[in-house]
Amino acid sequence: MSKTALVALDDQILAVLRDAGPVPTSTPEVARLAGRPSAYDASAHIYPRLAALARRGLVVRTRFEARRDVFWTLA
């Protein structure tokens, strides 16, 4: 992916989480709401971008007991 495409994807992800408000959103749900409904897109494109945004302090990663998914909110 080009740098421009990564910036655009980051913007889409941040918009999805902004619209969700304080409600934690799962990685597959973020992918679906960002217009990338396939499981491949969620694992290959969305999760790495969410992890990069978390390293930059823009999003927070959350796990709930008895749930397999990872959930995200804005920092």
C-alpha positions in Angstrom: 0.0 0.0 0.0 1.2 3.5 -0.8 1.8 6.0 1.9 -1.2 8.0 0.6 -3.4 4.9 0.8 -2.3 4.3 4.4 -3.1 7.8 5.4 -6.5 7.5 3.8 -7.1 4.2 5.6 -6.0 5.7 8.9 -8.5 8.5 8.4 -11.3 6.1 7.6 -10.5 4.1 10.8 -10.4 7.2 13.0 -13.7 8.4 11.5 -15.3 5.0 12.3 -14.1 5.1 15.9 -15.1 8.8 16.2 -18.6 7.9 15.1 -18.8 5.0 17.5 -18.1 7.3 20.4 -17.1 5.7 23.7 -18.4 2.3 22.6 -15.5 -0.2 22.0 -15.6 -1.5 18.4 -14.2 -4.9 17.3 -11.6 -5.2 14.6 -14.0 -6.9 12.1 -16.6 -4.2 12.8 -14.1 -1.4 12.2 -13.2 -3.1 8.9 -16.9 -3.4 7.9 -17.7 0.2 8.7 -14.5 1.4 6.9 -15.9 -0.3 3.8 -13.6 -3.4 3.9 -16.0 -6.2 4.7 -13.8 -9.2 4.0 -12.0 -11.1 6.8 -8.8 -10.8 4.8 -9.0 -7.0 4.9 -9.6 -7.0 8.6 -6.6 -9.1 9.3 -4.2 -7.9 6.6 -5.0 -4.2 6.5 -7.1 -3.0 9.3 -5.5 -4.7 12.3 -1.9 -3.5 11.5 -3.2 0.0 11.0 -5.1 -0.1 14.3 -1.9 -1.3 16.0 0.1 1.5 14.4 -2.5 4.0 15.6 -2.3 2.5 19.1 1.5 2.9 19.1 1.0 6.6 18.2 -1.4 7.0 21.1 -4.5 7.7 18.9 -6.5 4.6 19.7 -6.8 2.2 22.7 -6.8 -1.5 22.4 -9.1 -3.4 24.8 -9.9 -7.1 25.4 -12.8 -8.4 27.3 -12.7 -11.7 29.2 -14.4 -14.6 27.4 -14.3 -12.6 24.1 -11.8 -13.5 21.3 -12.1 -10.2 19.4 -9.9 -7.2 20.1 -11.9 -3.9 20.6 -10.8 -0.4 19.9 -11.8 3.2 21.0 -10.3 6.6 20.4 -7.7 7.6 23.0 
